[in-house]
């Protein structure tokens, strides 16, 4: 049995560090804040490895237990509980390990920032929130973790809250995620309404009954929908927000406004992977609905290709890596859409290592360049930053899926799984993931060549030599105290607190696939945590497993497959264009002007959202205010009733003259009218 105490310590250690660093930041100081949060995450990471060891090699059973009852109403109860199986344990290890690397890296990166303790408090709180999410055994706790990572990401994206662009970015992230979370909440409500519980085990056991398949509801008259389809699509809309799928992807590139360490944490191990993990955890539900899985597949494929293309034209080093994240999340979503849940989660794991490496490497470059992020002012940095250069190359090779690297095993498996699938949308998805291989290689090596190779495109100003290393430490977005491309002194390699995490992340980026691809993808490693229908043609990873003969054979076979040659073509084009003949880019840009404009404006999706939802919302509000509030309520109801009273009183006032003969005349007329009425009633009425 897994120890309940150990599981509680894993979750609460980062929370304790966050509270101390945040609430007692003045008492503990910078060293205390960094020390207590790193100690908490280190303890959490070590115990997570221990839990994974117990589950895989120690013979421990899955832990599923409620630890605390929040409230009980009739048969319905809200609990805090943990479900720890191999899927959970793998996520715990990834989250805590990457978080630990980010914590150590932050010591160097945020060294001169005024909000040092506050930043450590936030990232430790982020780790706690993500652990609560992945370890939950019920939908209510899942939603708590879901909203908590959203809240902390809002705080971190807007960490430099005096900068308008940061405030705009965190508001954008918050609002876009509200759209997704509304769908997610509807999905959870549907689960409670139709399945009668929010406990995973009860809901998943209910999916095995025939009732779950047969129950339908008519949203539009004459069009019955399976309840499983409605629930799964609503849940996936939540994942589209958190995991930045088209069209709810617009917040993720703007999240670069936060400091680089948090970019790594959001993009690699926490927030964006929450949606992928959630769909994999809900595999028993999603397997009930072909329509929902096709929806997932098409959205993922669209994201994989079309957001990757935007990365090719970006000049900000962090934004290139950000669009790469969007594209890779698309690959994970595609895997989920063809029922290759293990493939999606496996790519999540391998991607976490090399994407964190690439972000932290980009941060190392940004520090060396005095917080200049524009690659047009870099070049030739490999001479100054050999460790960052080598580790970034290793991360990029893993991202591009070079045979033998971690990304190769997970990405090739996804592509083959899509090729095996006969689900509606699989043909479109196969084209997208294949084309995405070329695009990935293109932007990955473009980043390397523009940053580390070729001639230097920056100038070292000798007369600025007196300025400190972190001139613009508080201004991470290239608006520092120097002219673009002008540095106070020559770039140099980052300190060990930055390069050590790079080296430690580079190791799994290169080798982790060799040890894990067999059991995790093809060996049923996840056990009952992931459920795939027994129907013929559904278990695509099972089909591929018959041809799997070990990692070495897969690597050798990889050299003969289309993805390798497509990636090689991308590498060759990038090498020719950005290393050997950079002058040709101007000709390409003018020849492909409409395409370049389309990608540079990110398909105008941001502008459409601004016009329709932002300005449209303002116009609607102004219309309701002028027409409803000012016109109807003030004009008709309030002012109108006052005007009516005024007119009636004016008329009545005219009748009340105060002259006795007026009143006598009125009385005589009244008496005549009364007598006439009586006579008519008595003599003329039938």
C-alpha positions in Angstrom: 0.0 0.0 0.0 1.1 3.5 -0.7 1.4 5.7 2.4 -1.3 8.3 2.9 1.2 10.4 4.8 3.7 10.4 2.0 1.0 11.5 -0.5 0.0 14.3 1.8 3.6 15.5 2.2 4.0 15.5 -1.6 1.1 17.9 -2.0 1.6 20.0 1.1 5.4 20.6 1.0 5.2 23.0 -2.0 2.2 24.7 -0.4 4.1 25.2 2.9 7.0 26.7 1.0 4.7 29.0 -1.0 3.1 30.3 2.2 6.4 30.9 4.0 7.9 32.7 1.0 4.8 34.7 0.4 3.5 35.7 3.8 6.8 35.9 5.6 8.9 37.2 2.7 10.4 40.1 4.7 11.3 37.9 7.6 12.9 35.1 5.6 14.5 37.3 3.0 15.7 36.2 -0.5 17.8 33.2 0.6 15.1 32.0 2.9 12.3 32.3 0.3 14.4 30.4 -2.3 15.6 27.8 0.2 12.2 26.9 1.7 10.4 26.6 -1.7 13.2 24.6 -3.2 13.3 22.3 -0.2 9.6 21.8 -0.4 9.6 21.0 -4.1 12.8 18.8 -3.7 11.0 16.8 -1.0 7.9 16.5 -3.2 10.0 15.4 -6.2 12.0 12.8 -4.2 8.8 11.3 -2.7 7.1 11.3 -6.1 10.0 9.2 -7.5 9.5 6.9 -4.4 5.8 6.6 -5.2 6.5 5.8 -8.9 9.1 3.2 -7.8 6.6 1.5 -5.4 3.9 1.3 -8.0 6.2 0.0 -10.8 8.7 -2.2 -9.0 7.5 -2.4 -5.4 4.2 -4.2 -6.0 2.1 -1.4 -4.5 -1.6 -1.2 -5.5 -3.4 1.8 -6.8 -4.3 4.2 -4.0 -7.9 5.5 -4.2 -9.2 7.0 -1.0 -11.1 10.0 0.3 -9.1 11.9 3.0 -11.5 14.7 4.0 -15.2 15.3 3.5 -16.1 18.8 2.7 -19.9 18.4 2.9 -22.5 15.7 2.5 -26.0 16.4 1.2 -28.1 13.3 1.0 -26.3 10.7 -1.1 -24.0 13.3 -2.6 -20.7 14.2 -0.9 -17.8 16.5 -1.8 -14.5 15.0 -0.8 -10.8 15.7 -1.0 -9.2 12.5 -2.0 -6.3 11.0 -4.0 -6.3 8.5 -6.9 -2.6 7.5 -7.4 -2.0 5.0 -10.2 0.8 4.9 -12.7 -0.6 7.7 -14.8 -0.8 9.9 -11.8 2.7 8.9 -10.5 4.2 9.7 -13.9 2.6 13.1 -13.9 3.7 13.8 -10.3 7.4 13.0 -11.3 7.3 15.2 -14.4 5.6 18.1 -12.6 7.9 18.1 -9.6 11.1 17.4 -11.5 10.6 20.2 -14.0 9.4 22.5 -11.3 12.5 21.8 -9.2 14.7 22.6 -12.2 12.7 25.9 -12.7 13.1 26.8 -9.0 16.9 26.3 -9.1 17.1 28.2 -12.4 15.1 31.1 -11.0 17.8 31.9 -8.4 20.0 33.1 -11.2 17.4 34.5 -13.6 15.5 36.6 -11.1 18.6 37.5 -9.0 18.1 41.2 -9.2 14.3 41.4 -9.3 12.4 43.2 -6.6 9.7 40.6 -6.5 12.1 37.7 -5.9 10.3 36.2 -2.9 6.9 36.8 -4.4 7.9 34.9 -7.6 9.1 31.9 -5.6 5.9 31.9 -3.6 3.9 31.8 -6.9 5.8 29.0 -8.6 5.6 26.8 -5.5 1.9 27.5 -5.3 1.7 26.5 -9.0 3.3 23.2 -8.2 0.8 22.6 -5.4 -2.1 23.4 -7.6 -1.0 21.0 -10.4 -0.4 18.2 -7.9 -3.9 18.6 -6.5 -5.2 18.4 -10.1 -3.4 15.3 -11.2 -3.8 13.4 -7.8 -7.6 14.1 -7.5 -10.0 11.2 -7.4 -13.1 13.3 -8.1 -14.3 16.0 -10.5 -14.8 18.6 -7.8 -11.2 18.4 -6.7 -10.1 18.3 -10.3 -12.0 21.5 -10.9 -10.3 23.1 -7.8 -6.8 22.3 -9.2 -8.0 23.4 -12.6 -9.0 26.8 -11.4 -6.0 27.1 -9.1 -3.5 26.7 -11.9 -5.5 29.2 -13.9 -5.4 31.7 -11.0 -1.6 31.3 -10.4 -0.9 31.5 -14.1 -2.8 34.8 -14.1 -0.6 36.1 -11.3 2.6 34.9 -13.0 1.9 36.2 -16.5 1.1 39.6 -15.0 4.1 39.3 -12.6 5.5 42.6 -13.7 2.2 44.3 -13.1 3.4 47.9 -13.8 3.8 47.0 -17.5 0.5 47.4 -19.5 1.4 44.6 -21.9 1.7 42.2 -19.0 -1.7 43.2 -17.6 -3.2 42.8 -21.1 -1.7 39.3 -21.4 -2.8 38.0 -18.1 -6.3 39.4 -18.6 -6.4 37.7 -22.0 -5.3 34.4 -20.5 -7.9 34.7 -17.8 -10.8 35.6 -20.1 -10.0 33.0 -22.7 -9.7 30.3 -20.0 -13.1 31.5 -18.6 -14.6 30.4 -22.0 -13.0 27.0 -21.7 -13.8 26.6 -18.1 -17.5 27.4 -18.7 -17.6 24.4 -21.0 -15.7 22.3 -18.4 -18.1 23.2 -15.7 -21.1 22.2 -17.9 -19.3 18.9 -18.6 -18.9 18.3 -14.8 -22.5 19.3 -14.3 -23.5 16.8 -17.0 -21.5 14.0 -15.3 -23.3 14.7 -12.0 -26.7 14.9 -13.7 -26.5 11.8 -15.9 -24.0 9.6 -14.0 -25.2 10.6 -10.5 -21.7 11.0 -9.0 -18.5 13.1 -9.2 -16.3 10.3 -8.0 -14.1 8.9 -10.8 -14.4 5.3 -9.9 -18.2 5.4 -9.7 -18.5 7.4 -13.0 -16.1 5.0 -14.8 -17.9 1.9 -13.6 -21.2 3.5 -14.8 -19.7 3.8 -18.3 -19.5 0.0 -18.5 -23.3 -0.3 -18.4 -25.5 -0.3 -21.5 -27.5 2.6 -20.1 -24.5 4.9 -20.7 -24.5 4.0 -24.4 -28.3 4.3 -25.0 -29.2 7.5 -23.1 -29.9 10.4 -25.5 -31.2 14.0 -25.1 -32.5 16.4 -27.7 -30.7 19.8 -27.5 -32.4 20.8 -30.8 -35.8 19.3 -31.6 -35.5 16.1 -33.7 -31.7 15.8 -33.2 -30.9 13.3 -30.4 -27.4 13.5 -28.9 -25.8 10.8 -26.7 -25.2 12.2 -23.3 -21.6 10.9 -23.4 -21.0 13.1 -26.5 -22.3 16.2 -24.8 -20.3 15.6 -21.6 -17.1 14.8 -23.5 -17.3 17.7 -25.8 -18.0 20.1 -22.9 -15.1 18.6 -20.9 -12.8 18.9 -24.0 -13.8 22.6 -24.4 -12.2 23.0 -21.0 -9.1 21.3 -22.3 -9.1 23.6 -25.3 -8.8 26.6 -23.0 -6.1 25.1 -20.7 -4.2 23.3 -23.3 -4.5 26.1 -25.8 -6.2 24.4 -28.8 -7.5 26.4 -31.7 -9.5 28.6 -31.4 -8.8 29.2 -27.7 -5.0 29.2 -28.2 -4.5 33.0 -28.4 -3.6 33.5 -24.7 -0.5 31.2 -24.7 1.9 33.2 -26.9 1.0 36.3 -24.9 1.9 34.4 -21.7 5.5 35.2 -22.7 5.0 38.5 -20.9 5.8 36.6 -17.6 9.4 36.0 -16.6 11.1 33.1 -18.6 11.1 30.6 -15.7 7.3 30.7 -15.6 7.1 30.3 -19.4 8.9 27.0 -18.9 6.7 25.9 -16.1 3.4 26.8 -17.8 4.4 25.4 -21.2 6.3 22.3 -20.1 4.9 20.7 -17.0 1.9 22.4 -15.6 -1.0 24.4 -17.0 -1.1 23.4 -20.6 -0.6 19.7 -19.9 -3.6 19.7 -17.6 -6.1 19.4 -20.4 -4.1 16.5 -22.0 -3.9 14.6 -18.7 -7.7 15.2 -18.1 -8.7 13.7 -21.4 -6.5 10.7 -20.8 -7.8 10.3 -17.3 -11.4 10.4 -18.8 -10.6 7.8 -21.4 -13.5 5.5 -20.2 -15.9 8.4 -20.9 -14.4 9.5 -24.2 -14.4 5.9 -25.5 -18.3 6.1 -25.4 -18.4 8.8 -28.1 -16.9 8.5 -31.6 -18.2 12.0 -32.4 -16.4 13.6 -29.4 -13.1 11.8 -30.3 -13.4 13.0 -33.9 -13.9 16.5 -32.6 -10.8 16.1 -30.5 -8.8 14.8 -33.4 -9.7 17.6 -35.9 -9.1 20.3 -33.3 -5.7 18.8 -32.4 -4.6 18.4 -36.0 -5.5 21.9 -36.9 -3.5 23.2 -33.9 -0.5 21.0 -34.7 0.0 22.4 -38.2 -1.4 25.9 -38.3 0.1 27.2 -35.0 3.5 25.7 -35.9 3.5 27.7 -39.2 3.2 31.0 -37.2 6.4 30.0 -35.3 8.4 30.2 -38.6 7.9 33.9 -38.9 8.4 35.0 -35.3 11.5 36.9 -34.3 11.1 36.9 -30.5 13.1 33.8 -29.3 10.5 33.0 -26.6 7.5 33.3 -29.0 9.1 30.8 -31.4 9.3 28.2 -28.5 5.7 29.2 -27.5 4.3 28.5 -30.9 6.2 25.2 -30.8 4.4 24.4 -27.6 1.1 25.0 -29.3 2.0 22.7 -32.1 3.2 19.9 -29.9 0.0 20.2 -27.8 -1.8 19.6 -31.0 0.2 16.4 -31.5 -0.8 15.2 -28.0 -4.4 16.0 -28.7 -4.4 14.2 -32.0 -3.1 11.1 -30.1 -6.0 11.4 -27.7 -8.4 11.7 -30.7 -7.4 8.4 -32.2 -7.7 6.6 -28.8 -3.9 6.5 -28.4 -4.1 8.0 -24.9 -0.8 6.4 -23.9 0.8 8.0 -26.9 -0.5 11.5 -26.0 0.6 11.2 -22.3 3.9 9.8 -23.4 4.5 12.7 -25.7 3.5 15.0 -22.8 6.3 13.4 -20.7 9.1 13.6 -23.2 8.0 17.1 -24.4 8.1 18.4 -20.8 11.8 17.7 -20.6 13.0 19.2 -23.9 10.5 22.1 -23.9 11.5 23.2 -20.4 15.1 22.9 -21.6 14.4 25.1 -24.7 12.6 27.7 -22.6 15.3 27.9 -19.9 17.9 27.9 -22.7 16.1 30.9 -24.3 16.1 32.6 -20.9 19.9 32.0 -20.6 20.3 33.7 -24.0 18.1 36.6 -22.9 20.1 37.2 -19.7 23.4 37.1 -21.7 21.9 39.6 -24.3 20.8 42.0 -21.5 17.2 41.0 -21.9 17.1 41.4 -25.7 14.7 38.8 -27.1 14.8 39.7 -30.8 16.8 37.0 -32.7 17.6 39.6 -35.4 20.0 41.2 -33.0 21.8 37.9 -32.0 24.0 35.5 -34.0 27.4 33.9 -33.2 26.6 33.3 -29.6 28.0 29.8 -29.5 31.5 31.2 -28.9 30.3 33.0 -25.8 27.8 30.5 -24.4 29.0 26.9 -25.2 26.9 25.1 -22.6 23.7 26.9 -23.5 24.5 26.3 -27.2 25.0 22.5 -26.8 22.0 22.0 -24.6 19.7 24.0 -26.9 20.9 21.9 -29.9 20.0 18.7 -27.9 16.6 20.1 -27.0 15.9 21.2 -30.6 16.9 17.8 -32.0 14.5 16.1 -29.5 11.8 18.6 -30.5 12.4 17.9 -34.2 12.2 14.2 -33.6 15.7 13.2 -34.6 16.0 9.4 -34.3 17.1 8.3 -30.9 16.1 11.5 -29.1 13.1 11.5 -26.7 10.9 13.4 -29.1 11.4 10.8 -31.8 9.9 7.9 -29.9 6.8 9.8 -28.9 6.2 11.8 -32.1 6.7 8.9 -34.5 4.4 6.7 -32.4 1.7 9.4 -32.7 2.1 9.7 -36.4 1.9 5.9 -36.9 -1.1 5.7 -34.6 -2.9 8.3 -36.7 -2.0 6.4 -39.9 -3.5 3.2 -38.4 -6.8 4.9 -37.3 -10.0 4.8 -39.4 -11.8 7.4 -37.3 -13.6 10.3 -39.1 -11.0 13.0 -39.5 -7.9 10.7 -39.4 -6.9 11.4 -43.0 -6.9 15.2 -42.4 -5.0 14.7 -39.1 -2.4 12.5 -40.8 -1.7 15.2 -43.4 -1.4 17.8 -40.6 1.0 15.8 -38.4 3.2 14.9 -41.4 3.4 18.5 -42.6 4.0 19.5 -39.0 7.2 17.5 -38.9 8.6 19.7 -41.7 7.4 22.9 -40.0 8.9 21.8 -36.6 12.3 21.2 -38.1 12.1 24.5 -39.9 11.4 26.8 -36.9 13.7 24.7 -34.6 16.8 25.1 -36.7 15.9 28.6 -37.7 16.0 29.5 -34.0 19.4 27.8 -33.5 21.0 29.4 -36.6 19.7 32.9 -36.0 20.8 32.8 -32.3 24.0 30.8 -32.1 25.5 30.7 -35.7 26.4 33.1 -38.5 27.8 36.5 -38.0 27.2 38.6 -34.8 24.4 41.1 -35.3 24.9 42.9 -32.0 27.4 45.7 -31.0 29.2 45.9 -27.7 29.3 49.5 -26.6 32.6 50.2 -24.9 31.4 53.4 -23.2 28.6 51.4 -21.5 31.1 49.2 -19.8 30.2 50.3 -16.3 26.6 49.1 -16.4 25.6 46.1 -14.5 24.9 42.7 -15.8 21.1 42.9 -15.2 20.5 46.4 -16.5 17.0 45.5 -17.5 16.3 42.8 -15.0 12.9 44.1 -14.4 12.1 44.4 -18.0 12.1 41.0 -19.6 10.6 41.9 -22.9 13.4 43.7 -24.7 12.5 47.2 -23.6 15.6 47.6 -21.6 17.9 50.6 -21.2 19.9 49.9 -24.3 19.3 50.4 -28.1 18.3 47.1 -29.9 21.4 45.2 -30.7 23.7 47.4 -28.5 25.1 45.6 -25.4 26.9 47.1 -22.4 29.4 44.3 -22.6 30.0 41.1 -24.4 27.6 38.2 -23.8 29.0 35.4 -21.5 27.8 32.0 -20.3 25.2 32.1 -17.5 26.1 31.1 -13.9 25.8 27.5 -12.8 22.3 28.0 -11.2 21.1 28.5 -14.8 23.4 26.0 -16.7 23.0 23.1 -14.2 19.2 22.8 -14.8 19.9 23.0 -18.6 22.3 20.0 -18.3 19.9 18.1 -16.0 17.0 18.6 -18.5 19.2 17.8 -21.5 19.9 14.3 -20.2 16.3 13.0 -20.2 15.7 14.9 -23.5 18.3 12.7 -25.1 18.0 9.3 -23.4 14.6 8.9 -21.6 12.9 7.4 -24.7 15.2 4.4 -24.8 14.1 3.2 -21.4 10.4 4.1 -21.5 9.1 3.6 -25.0 8.6 -0.1 -24.8 6.6 -0.4 -21.5 4.8 3.0 -21.6 3.6 2.9 -25.2 3.4 -0.8 -26.1 3.6 -2.7 -22.8 0.3 -1.7 -21.1 2.3 0.2 -18.5 -0.6 2.4 -17.5 -2.8 -0.6 -16.7 -6.3 0.3 -15.9 -5.6 4.0 -15.7 -6.2 4.3 -19.4 -9.1 2.3 -21.0 -9.5 1.7 -24.8 -12.6 0.1 -26.2 -12.4 -3.5 -27.4 -14.0 -2.7 -30.7 -12.0 -3.7 -33.8 -9.7 -0.9 -35.0 -9.9 1.2 -31.9 -6.7 0.1 -30.2 -4.2 1.7 -32.7 -1.2 1.4 -30.3 -2.0 -2.3 -29.9 -1.8 -2.6 -33.7 1.6 -0.9 -33.8 2.9 -2.9 -30.8 2.9 -6.0 -33.0 5.6 -4.5 -35.1 7.6 -3.1 -32.2 10.9 -5.0 -31.6 12.7 -2.7 -29.1 13.9 0.9 -29.1 17.0 0.2 -31.2 15.0 -1.5 -34.0 12.5 1.5 -33.8 15.4 4.0 -34.3 16.9 2.0 -37.2 13.4 1.7 -38.8 12.9 5.4 -38.2 15.7 6.3 -40.7 13.6 4.6 -43.4 10.3 6.3 -42.6 8.7 9.4 -44.1 8.8 11.5 -40.9 12.6 11.3 -40.8 13.1 12.4 -44.4 10.5 15.2 -44.0 12.3 16.5 -40.9 15.6 16.2 -42.8 14.1 18.3 -45.6 13.1 20.9 -43.0 16.6 20.8 -41.6 18.2 21.2 -45.0 15.9 24.2 -45.9 16.6 25.9 -42.6 20.4 25.3 -43.0 20.5 26.7 -46.5 18.2 29.7 -45.8 19.4 30.8 -42.3 23.0 29.6 -42.2 24.5 29.6 -45.7 22.4 32.1 -47.5 20.5 34.4 -45.1 20.1 37.0 -47.8 17.6 34.8 -49.6 15.0 35.4 -46.8 14.1 38.8 -48.2 13.4 37.3 -51.6 11.3 34.6 -50.0 9.4 37.2 -48.0 8.5 39.3 -51.1 7.7 36.3 -53.2 5.4 34.8 -50.5 4.1 38.2 -49.3 0.4 37.1 -48.8 1.5 33.9 -46.9 4.0 35.9 -44.8 1.4 38.6 -44.0 -1.2 35.9 -43.0 1.3 34.2 -40.6 2.7 37.4 -39.3 -0.9 38.5 -38.3 -1.5 35.0 -36.9 -4.5 34.5 -39.2 -6.0 37.7 -37.8 -7.7 35.7 -35.1 -6.7 38.2 -32.4 -8.1 41.1 -34.5 -11.3 39.2 -35.0 -11.7 38.5 -31.3 -10.9 42.2 -30.6 -13.5 43.4 -33.1 -16.2 40.9 -32.3 -15.9 40.1 -28.6 -14.0 43.1 -27.2 -15.3 46.0 -29.2 -18.6 44.1 -29.9 -19.0 43.6 -26.1 -18.4 47.3 -25.5 -20.9 48.2 -28.3 -23.5 45.8 -26.9 -23.0 47.2 -23.4 -23.2 50.8 -24.7 -26.4 49.9 -26.6 -28.0 48.3 -23.6 -27.0 51.2 -21.4 -28.3 53.8 -23.9 -31.4 51.9 -25.0 -32.2 50.0 -21.8 -30.8 51.9 -18.9 -31.0 55.5 -20.2 -33.8 55.0 -22.7 -36.2 52.5 -21.2 -35.6 52.6 -17.5 -34.6 56.3 -17.1 -36.5 57.7 -20.0 -39.7 55.7 -19.9 -40.1 54.2 -16.4 -38.5 56.8 -14.2 -38.6 60.1 -16.1 -41.7 59.1 -18.1 -43.8 58.4 -15.0 -42.6 61.7 -13.5 -43.6 63.5 -16.7 -47.0 61.8 -16.7 -47.7 62.9 -13.1 -46.5 66.4 -14.0 -49.0 66.6 -17.0 -51.9 65.2 -14.9 -51.2 67.5 -12.1 -51.0 70.5 -14.5 -54.4 69.6 -15.9 -55.9 69.1 -12.4 -54.3 72.4 -11.3 -56.0 74.2 -14.1 -59.4 72.9 -12.9 -58.7 74.1 -9.3 -59.0 77.9 -10.0 -60.1 79.0 -6.5 -63.1 81.1 -7.8 -66.5 80.3 -6.1 -68.6 80.9 -9.3 -66.4 78.3 -11.2 -67.2 75.7 -8.5 -70.9 76.7 -8.5 -71.0 76.4 -12.2 -69.4 73.0 -12.1 -71.8 71.8 -9.4 -74.8 73.0 -11.5 -73.4 71.2 -14.6 -72.9 68.1 -12.5 -76.4 68.2 -11.1 -77.9 68.6 -14.6 -75.8 65.6 -15.8 -76.9 63.5 -12.8 -80.6 64.3 -13.2 -80.4 63.7 -17.0 -78.7 60.3 -16.3 -81.4 59.3 -13.8 -84.2 60.4 -16.2 -82.6 58.4 -19.1 -82.3 55.3 -17.0 -85.9 55.4 -15.8 -87.6 56.5 -19.0 -85.6 55.6 -22.0 -83.5 52.5 -21.0 -85.0 49.2 -22.4 
